């Protein structure tokens, strides 16, 4: 009887082992099936070729996780820099538009736009830029201010002539000090509109009283500020 009971227990143990092995086999088969399905899905995902020739798959548009950095690097190497503006009236509007687009594409912060815009001006226009700042102590506050001034300055081929006629109306009818104050206000406006320092200087001297004009003119002054100071001295 004891031998029979022992054989029964052994048989039951073997059956349990077989069942466990079957369960393990099923689990292993399921895992293998999942791996096969995942591999098949990965093969079916679209592969996109980027501009640099690298293949990326499984993401929208084929972009890898570092897509913003890659896009920025490509932008820096392919974006054309603006042309230097030389003061040609017909190109002023196009140049300002190109600068706006360039700032947008390079994501240039507003604080840096003015300095960058100046770097794309011709040497003569850079001198004009510095002169405006020297005269009023402020200059241009930002890129939009410079852009608007350039557009006003070059919108009409007769703008300088019209500006010169406007300031030529000013005459010294009272004291030189009073004349200086009025002329200084108009000079700042016309300087930003494109009138040169030499035109302002000539117009200022021509508006002085005859005696003061003669004494000031013969000193061959180079700037408007010098002429104003000498005219005050020559009045006394």
Secondary structure by P-SEA (a helix, b strand, c coil): caaaaaaaaaaaaaaaaaaaaaaaaaaaaaaaaaaaaaaaaaaacbbbbccccccccccccccccaaaaaaaaaaaacccccccccccccaaaaaaaaaaaaaaaacccccaaaaaaaaaccaaaaaaaaaaaaacccccccaaaaaaaaaaaccccaaaaaaaaaaccccccccaaaaaaaaaaaaaaaaaacccaaaaaaaaaaaccaaaaaaaaacccccaaaaaaaaaaaac
